[in-house]
């Protein structure tokens, strides 16, 4: 899942046009902005009695980092569109 999210966020034109960095979990302290971090916060498999679960409910936390509110808001809109 994380690999797919990373690929989407690093190849989407509108997102990459204004983002300096996309990384799982954390960004360096001296990172330039705007930047994106993401991490899995839960994974709940659907239990079945007759085999392996074919559906997992996964929750991801996507954080957007910026130094100007307007840029952060613009990035949030672009990330939402890319992930939809």
Secondary structure as UniProt FT lines:
FT   HELIX           2..11
FT   HELIX           13..18
FT   STRAND          21..24
FT   TURN            29..30
FT   STRAND          35..45
FT   STRAND          56..65
FT   HELIX           69..83
//
